[in-house]
């Protein structure tokens, strides 16, 4: 029996995020804040290449181990199923698009910085409800997940905390669109 690298997109994404956190907490202090965090609208500078870079890379940066583990426990649970259903390349593109959407919207509309994979988590949660989707139908699982997960985020958006419910909602919206408009691989 051997260990198989069964989900290349999800596993590589996980490893990159772990390496970024280790480097940021040891020999390259501040790495995550400099290159893996999208500044808010008042601090985003179009002249800084790191700010442009972070529109994509913020999904690989995490504040601490608790933050990383809370995101990747779900990504490692749901991601391989999605990668098997949609293919590695398609899932990679969905992650990239979700990162760019959440990062860009955050830089344009929100004052606070954005870091972490929670938008990708919510994209995967909503996308997972489409794994047995047939055109012309709306899965009841999708409706329930939408109400439970995104409803909670909308409610939480009005509380004072250090969490970007907006990124969760935007990620869920991306996952919904991917589910409706992208059929699983045959």
Backbone as CSV, one residue per row, in Angstrom:
resi,resn,N_x,N_y,N_z,CA_x,CA_y,CA_z,C_x,C_y,C_z
1,UNK,0.842,-1.171,0.000,0.000,0.000,0.000,0.891,1.240,0.000
2,UNK,0.498,2.269,-0.803,1.301,3.484,-0.885,0.404,4.708,-0.715
3,UNK,1.008,5.794,-0.344,0.290,7.059,-0.210,0.223,7.710,-1.583
4,UNK,-0.959,8.195,-1.951,-1.180,8.784,-3.266,-1.460,10.276,-3.122
5,UNK,-0.849,11.063,-3.966,-1.105,12.504,-4.034,-2.400,12.663,-4.835
6,UNK,-3.527,12.370,-4.173,-4.800,12.147,-4.841,-5.530,13.393,-5.326
7,UNK,-5.176,14.539,-4.822,-5.894,15.759,-5.170,-4.874,16.882,-5.358
8,UNK,-4.209,16.924,-6.513,-3.066,17.819,-6.682,-3.368,19.304,-6.447
9,UNK,-4.502,19.783,-6.893,-4.817,21.198,-6.686,-4.995,21.505,-5.211
10,UNK,-5.806,20.721,-4.531,-6.091,20.958,-3.107,-4.840,20.756,-2.260
11,UNK,-4.099,19.691,-2.513,-2.907,19.417,-1.705,-1.808,20.457,-1.929
12,UNK,-1.614,20.868,-3.164,-0.595,21.885,-3.450,-0.984,23.214,-2.822
13,UNK,-2.235,23.581,-2.924,-2.744,24.807,-2.299,-2.523,24.767,-0.784
14,UNK,-2.817,23.636,-0.180,-2.620,23.468,1.261,-1.146,23.620,1.619
15,UNK,-0.271,22.942,0.888,1.167,23.012,1.171,1.710,24.435,1.009
16,UNK,1.282,25.129,-0.021,1.730,26.516,-0.217,1.303,27.370,0.965
17,UNK,0.071,27.214,1.414,-0.432,28.010,2.536,0.319,27.697,3.825
18,UNK,0.643,26.432,4.050,1.416,26.050,5.232,2.812,26.653,5.173
19,UNK,3.458,26.582,4.014,4.802,27.147,3.858,4.777,28.658,4.079
20,UNK,3.777,29.345,3.529,3.669,30.798,3.734,3.550,31.113,5.212
21,UNK,2.726,30.374,5.940,2.563,30.634,7.376,3.850,30.341,8.142
22,UNK,4.501,29.234,7.846,5.758,28.903,8.536,6.805,29.984,8.281
23,UNK,6.975,30.376,7.027,7.956,31.416,6.699,7.603,32.737,7.366
24,UNK,6.318,33.069,7.371,5.874,34.333,7.949,6.060,34.371,9.458
25,UNK,6.029,33.225,10.090,6.180,33.176,11.542,7.619,32.913,11.982
26,UNK,8.516,32.649,11.024,9.897,32.347,11.408,10.869,33.294,10.721
27,UNK,11.455,32.895,9.607,12.560,33.648,9.007,12.146,34.846,8.155
28,UNK,10.891,34.902,7.725,10.435,36.026,6.905,9.234,36.713,7.572
29,UNK,9.442,37.171,8.768,8.360,37.830,9.517,7.739,38.946,8.680
30,UNK,6.438,38.969,8.666,5.726,39.984,7.903,5.439,39.592,6.464
31,UNK,5.881,38.425,6.039,5.646,37.974,4.669,4.148,37.952,4.347
32,UNK,3.356,37.354,5.224,1.921,37.239,4.965,1.264,38.614,4.855
33,UNK,1.622,39.526,5.734,1.030,40.860,5.713,1.474,41.655,4.479
34,UNK,2.683,41.418,3.996,3.209,42.178,2.861,2.733,41.662,1.506
35,UNK,2.673,40.343,1.345,2.413,39.751,0.026,1.156,38.891,-0.034
36,UNK,0.547,38.598,1.107,-0.595,37.679,1.140,-1.789,38.267,1.886
37,UNK,-1.915,39.587,1.852,-3.044,40.272,2.477,-3.432,41.458,1.603
38,UNK,-4.700,41.520,1.210,-5.195,42.625,0.385,-5.493,43.816,1.299
39,UNK,-4.863,44.953,1.040,-5.200,46.147,1.822,-6.626,46.603,1.510
40,UNK,-7.208,47.337,2.440,-8.533,47.901,2.221,-8.481,49.054,1.226
41,UNK,-9.633,49.594,0.914,-9.738,50.611,-0.140,-8.920,51.862,0.142
42,UNK,-8.750,52.224,1.406,-8.017,53.448,1.731,-6.507,53.256,1.738
43,UNK,-6.065,52.009,1.820,-4.621,51.763,1.861,-4.091,51.030,0.632
44,UNK,-4.981,50.551,-0.238,-4.533,49.891,-1.459,-3.865,50.930,-2.360
45,UNK,-2.645,50.637,-2.781,-1.914,51.551,-3.649,-1.655,50.883,-4.999
46,UNK,-2.204,51.451,-6.077,-1.965,50.882,-7.414,-0.491,50.902,-7.803
47,UNK,0.321,51.664,-7.089,1.755,51.756,-7.407,2.580,50.634,-6.776
48,UNK,1.989,49.901,-5.857,2.731,48.828,-5.176,2.395,47.488,-5.807
49,UNK,3.397,46.833,-6.359,3.177,45.536,-7.002,2.683,44.493,-6.002
50,UNK,3.105,44.585,-4.762,2.653,43.619,-3.761,1.149,43.708,-3.546
51,UNK,0.568,44.897,-3.696,-0.874,45.033,-3.532,-1.614,44.346,-4.679
52,UNK,-1.117,44.492,-5.897,-1.716,43.800,-7.042,-1.573,42.283,-6.888
53,UNK,-0.393,41.850,-6.486,-0.096,40.434,-6.281,-1.050,39.840,-5.236
54,UNK,-1.321,40.608,-4.181,-2.151,40.109,-3.083,-3.617,39.912,-3.473
55,UNK,-4.069,40.523,-4.564,-5.444,40.288,-5.008,-5.678,38.805,-5.285
56,UNK,-4.633,38.104,-5.652,-4.701,36.667,-5.895,-4.186,35.861,-4.697
57,UNK,-3.090,36.306,-4.106,-2.398,35.480,-3.114,-2.977,35.533,-1.702
58,UNK,-3.895,36.447,-1.441,-4.436,36.561,-0.082,-5.067,35.262,0.402
59,UNK,-5.482,34.405,-0.523,-6.115,33.145,-0.130,-5.100,32.120,0.392
60,UNK,-3.811,32.416,0.262,-2.778,31.517,0.789,-2.158,32.055,2.076
61,UNK,-2.513,33.252,2.477,-1.975,33.844,3.701,-2.938,33.667,4.863
62,UNK,-2.397,33.400,6.040,-3.217,33.227,7.242,-2.521,33.871,8.429
63,UNK,-3.325,34.375,9.332,-2.798,35.084,10.497,-2.057,34.158,11.457
64,UNK,-2.598,32.945,11.649,-2.009,32.002,12.603,-2.487,30.590,12.258
65,UNK,-2.051,29.624,13.069,-2.392,28.226,12.800,-3.880,27.954,12.957
66,UNK,-4.524,28.597,13.914,-5.961,28.406,14.109,-6.722,28.856,12.863
67,UNK,-6.339,29.993,12.332,-6.955,30.528,11.122,-6.759,29.561,9.953
68,UNK,-5.544,29.094,9.753,-5.245,28.173,8.660,-6.004,26.854,8.830
69,UNK,-5.976,26.299,10.029,-6.630,25.002,10.252,-8.139,25.083,10.105
70,UNK,-8.734,26.194,10.516,-10.190,26.313,10.368,-10.578,26.357,8.894
71,UNK,-9.763,26.971,8.051,-10.050,26.994,6.616,-9.734,25.668,5.943
72,UNK,-8.566,25.123,6.210,-8.134,23.951,5.447,-8.732,22.641,5.938
73,UNK,-9.307,22.609,7.121,-10.013,21.390,7.508,-11.198,21.179,6.570
74,UNK,-11.877,22.255,6.203,-12.984,22.129,5.249,-12.491,21.965,3.817
75,UNK,-11.455,22.687,3.439,-10.921,22.558,2.072,-10.430,21.135,1.822
76,UNK,-9.750,20.546,2.790,-9.256,19.173,2.631,-10.383,18.145,2.669
77,UNK,-11.502,18.504,3.263,-12.648,17.600,3.303,-13.461,17.668,2.009
78,UNK,-13.768,18.885,1.559,-14.635,19.084,0.399,-13.849,19.108,-0.914
79,UNK,-12.664,19.701,-0.900,-11.879,19.923,-2.106,-11.612,18.694,-2.953
80,UNK,-11.152,17.578,-2.361,-10.882,16.400,-3.197,-12.118,15.870,-3.924
81,UNK,-13.280,15.965,-3.296,-14.518,15.527,-3.951,-14.801,16.426,-5.148
82,UNK,-14.637,17.734,-4.950,-14.858,18.676,-6.052,-13.828,18.484,-7.154
83,UNK,-12.584,18.248,-6.755,-11.530,18.046,-7.759,-11.795,16.794,-8.588
84,UNK,-12.315,15.767,-7.960,-12.663,14.549,-8.694,-13.829,14.810,-9.652
85,UNK,-14.798,15.606,-9.226,-15.985,15.875,-10.045,-15.741,16.888,-11.156
86,UNK,-14.932,17.906,-10.883,-14.752,18.995,-11.849,-13.395,18.956,-12.554
87,UNK,-12.454,18.238,-12.003,-11.110,18.181,-12.572,-10.177,19.167,-11.872
88,UNK,-8.904,18.838,-11.856,-7.898,19.660,-11.169,-7.784,21.055,-11.767
89,UNK,-7.716,21.122,-13.077,-7.556,22.419,-13.742,-8.767,23.322,-13.501
90,UNK,-9.969,22.763,-13.609,-11.178,23.551,-13.380,-11.256,24.047,-11.944
91,UNK,-10.955,23.178,-10.992,-10.996,23.611,-9.587,-9.945,24.681,-9.330
92,UNK,-8.771,24.530,-9.914,-7.731,25.556,-9.775,-8.239,26.905,-10.296
93,UNK,-8.871,26.894,-11.464,-9.400,28.137,-12.033,-10.505,28.726,-11.162
94,UNK,-11.323,27.888,-10.568,-12.371,28.379,-9.666,-11.763,29.044,-8.434
95,UNK,-10.689,28.479,-7.911,-10.000,29.072,-6.762,-9.398,30.420,-7.161
96,UNK,-8.751,30.470,-8.310,-8.138,31.717,-8.787,-9.197,32.798,-8.994
97,UNK,-10.294,32.458,-9.648,-11.356,33.439,-9.899,-11.952,33.930,-8.582
98,UNK,-12.205,33.013,-7.660,-12.749,33.396,-6.355,-11.783,34.321,-5.618
99,UNK,-10.503,34.008,-5.666,-9.501,34.873,-5.023,-9.515,36.271,-5.629
100,UNK,-9.515,36.337,-6.952,-9.509,37.647,-7.623,-10.783,38.439,-7.344
101,UNK,-11.918,37.777,-7.342,-13.187,38.463,-7.069,-13.204,38.999,-5.640
102,UNK,-12.906,38.143,-4.664,-12.960,38.592,-3.270,-11.891,39.647,-2.986
103,UNK,-10.692,39.461,-3.524,-9.618,40.430,-3.316,-9.915,41.781,-3.938
104,UNK,-10.384,41.770,-5.174,-10.677,43.022,-5.881,-11.828,43.770,-5.219
105,UNK,-12.905,43.070,-4.898,-14.039,43.726,-4.254,-13.659,44.283,-2.888
106,UNK,-12.819,43.566,-2.166,-12.376,44.063,-0.864,-11.559,45.349,-1.019
107,UNK,-10.635,45.355,-1.981,-9.793,46.544,-2.203,-10.618,47.739,-2.675
108,UNK,-11.712,47.487,-3.373,-12.543,48.580,-3.877,-13.545,49.117,-2.858
109,UNK,-14.089,48.241,-2.015,-15.240,48.640,-1.212,-15.081,48.588,0.306
110,UNK,-14.057,47.922,0.810,-13.965,47.744,2.257,-12.706,48.391,2.817
111,UNK,-12.816,48.900,4.017,-11.698,49.593,4.651,-10.688,48.623,5.261
112,UNK,-11.136,47.454,5.631,-10.267,46.511,6.313,-9.512,45.633,5.317
113,UNK,-8.389,45.115,5.747,-7.591,44.211,4.918,-8.254,42.830,4.870
114,UNK,-7.837,42.019,3.922,-8.390,40.675,3.742,-7.259,39.669,3.607
115,UNK,-7.347,38.608,4.407,-6.351,37.533,4.344,-7.040,36.218,4.696
116,UNK,-6.719,35.171,3.952,-7.220,33.851,4.293,-8.037,33.211,3.189
117,UNK,-8.333,31.936,3.404,-8.989,31.107,2.396,-10.491,30.952,2.623
118,UNK,-11.079,31.748,3.488,-12.491,31.535,3.810,-13.407,31.769,2.612
119,UNK,-13.070,32.686,1.724,-13.874,32.855,0.510,-13.843,31.600,-0.338
120,UNK,-12.678,30.966,-0.418,-12.545,29.706,-1.156,-13.337,28.600,-0.455
121,UNK,-13.322,28.587,0.874,-14.100,27.592,1.624,-15.580,27.712,1.267
122,UNK,-16.099,28.932,1.297,-17.516,29.124,0.997,-17.827,28.832,-0.466
123,UNK,-16.897,29.118,-1.355,-17.083,28.736,-2.757,-17.248,27.221,-2.840
124,UNK,-16.380,26.491,-2.148,-16.440,25.031,-2.194,-17.700,24.486,-1.538
125,UNK,-18.136,25.097,-0.448,-19.350,24.637,0.239,-20.556,24.749,-0.692
126,UNK,-20.712,25.903,-1.329,-21.857,26.084,-2.230,-21.707,25.222,-3.481
127,UNK,-20.497,25.126,-4.015,-20.262,24.301,-5.194,-20.548,22.828,-4.897
128,UNK,-20.236,22.380,-3.709,-20.459,20.974,-3.346,-21.933,20.602,-3.417
129,UNK,-22.803,21.567,-3.183,-24.233,21.253,-3.239,-24.701,21.000,-4.674
130,UNK,-23.828,21.210,-5.656,-24.153,20.980,-7.065,-23.526,19.710,-7.624
131,UNK,-22.928,18.875,-6.802,-22.202,17.728,-7.343,-23.103,16.749,-8.088
132,UNK,-24.388,16.729,-7.793,-25.305,15.860,-8.540,-26.384,16.693,-9.229
133,UNK,-25.986,17.832,-9.760,-26.859,18.808,-10.397,-27.245,18.359,-11.803
134,UNK,-28.513,18.553,-12.149,-29.011,18.318,-13.491,-29.550,19.638,-14.017
135,UNK,-29.217,19.976,-15.259,-29.706,21.243,-15.845,-31.222,21.319,-15.739
136,UNK,-31.701,22.532,-15.449,-33.134,22.753,-15.336,-33.671,22.497,-13.941
137,UNK,-32.817,22.092,-13.033,-33.231,21.835,-11.654,-32.399,22.679,-10.704
138,UNK,-32.972,23.005,-9.570,-32.234,23.664,-8.502,-32.196,22.683,-7.339
139,UNK,-31.000,22.212,-6.967,-30.915,21.237,-5.881,-31.396,21.819,-4.550
140,UNK,-32.233,21.075,-3.841,-32.689,21.502,-2.524,-31.495,21.674,-1.581
141,UNK,-30.472,20.838,-1.755,-29.270,20.991,-0.916,-28.650,22.366,-1.104
142,UNK,-28.648,22.872,-2.327,-28.130,24.212,-2.591,-28.931,25.254,-1.826
143,UNK,-30.253,25.166,-1.889,-31.106,26.143,-1.196,-30.850,26.101,0.314
144,UNK,-30.765,24.903,0.873,-30.529,24.779,2.318,-29.151,25.310,2.713
145,UNK,-28.124,24.975,1.933,-26.783,25.477,2.211,-26.753,26.992,2.085
146,UNK,-27.404,27.511,1.066,-27.474,28.958,0.864,-28.106,29.637,2.071
147,UNK,-29.224,29.116,2.532,-29.922,29.712,3.672,-29.089,29.573,4.949
148,UNK,-28.559,28.399,5.192,-27.828,28.166,6.441,-26.490,28.899,6.495
149,UNK,-25.654,28.699,5.497,-24.312,29.281,5.532,-24.318,30.777,5.222
150,UNK,-24.914,31.147,4.113,-24.874,32.559,3.744,-25.826,33.392,4.584
151,UNK,-26.931,32.800,5.012,-27.828,33.499,5.929,-27.120,33.856,7.230
152,UNK,-26.356,32.928,7.751,-25.574,33.191,8.962,-24.560,34.306,8.727
153,UNK,-23.935,34.319,7.565,-22.942,35.353,7.254,-23.600,36.722,7.116
154,UNK,-24.765,36.779,6.491,-25.477,38.052,6.388,-25.844,38.574,7.767
155,UNK,-26.307,37.691,8.630,-26.657,38.074,9.998,-25.413,38.542,10.760
156,UNK,-24.312,37.827,10.612,-23.063,38.160,11.309,-22.404,39.423,10.780
157,UNK,-22.717,39.801,9.556,-22.099,40.987,8.945,-22.403,42.256,9.730
158,UNK,-23.467,42.234,10.512,-23.853,43.421,11.277,-23.266,43.438,12.686
159,UNK,-22.459,42.436,13.013,-21.800,42.420,14.318,-20.373,42.937,14.161
160,UNK,-19.802,43.345,15.254,-18.437,43.864,15.232,-17.468,42.720,15.516
161,UNK,-16.699,42.323,14.500,-15.719,41.255,14.663,-14.592,41.466,13.667
162,UNK,-13.662,40.549,13.651,-12.497,40.661,12.785,-12.587,39.690,11.607
163,UNK,-13.810,39.367,11.195,-14.047,38.383,10.146,-14.685,39.074,8.954
164,UNK,-14.244,38.726,7.758,-14.817,39.312,6.556,-15.960,38.445,6.052
165,UNK,-17.155,38.688,6.607,-18.330,37.961,6.138,-18.547,38.208,4.650
166,UNK,-18.146,39.393,4.200,-18.281,39.721,2.785,-17.527,38.708,1.915
167,UNK,-16.303,38.351,2.305,-15.529,37.380,1.520,-16.240,36.033,1.501
168,UNK,-16.872,35.665,2.601,-17.633,34.420,2.652,-18.802,34.482,1.666
169,UNK,-19.522,35.600,1.704,-20.683,35.765,0.821,-20.236,35.786,-0.646
170,UNK,-19.180,36.540,-0.951,-18.678,36.609,-2.327,-18.176,35.241,-2.793
171,UNK,-17.480,34.525,-1.929,-17.020,33.177,-2.276,-18.186,32.243,-2.536
172,UNK,-19.217,32.324,-1.684,-20.411,31.512,-1.888,-21.108,31.848,-3.187
173,UNK,-21.142,33.130,-3.529,-21.733,33.563,-4.795,-20.956,32.968,-5.971
174,UNK,-19.625,33.004,-5.885,-18.795,32.398,-6.943,-19.094,30.905,-7.068
175,UNK,-19.136,30.205,-5.940,-19.430,28.771,-5.960,-20.790,28.474,-6.572
176,UNK,-21.773,29.346,-6.274,-23.113,29.173,-6.846,-23.078,29.322,-8.362
177,UNK,-22.389,30.349,-8.831,-22.288,30.550,-10.276,-21.551,29.403,-10.948
178,UNK,-20.442,28.954,-10.336,-19.718,27.819,-10.907,-20.618,26.591,-10.975
179,UNK,-21.421,26.370,-9.931,-22.310,25.216,-9.903,-23.387,25.269,-10.966
180,UNK,-23.973,26.450,-11.152,-25.034,26.589,-12.144,-24.521,26.513,-13.574
181,UNK,-23.335,27.062,-13.819,-22.869,27.195,-15.196,-21.773,26.226,-15.602
182,UNK,-21.321,25.385,-14.711,-20.250,24.449,-15.019,-20.687,23.051,-14.673
183,UNK,-20.769,22.182,-15.657,-21.111,20.790,-15.398,-19.884,20.030,-14.927
184,UNK,-20.078,19.080,-14.030,-18.950,18.236,-13.644,-18.358,17.522,-14.860
185,UNK,-17.079,17.161,-14.780,-16.446,16.467,-15.902,-17.133,15.119,-16.107
186,UNK,-17.109,14.661,-17.315,-17.809,13.406,-17.660,-16.929,12.212,-17.416
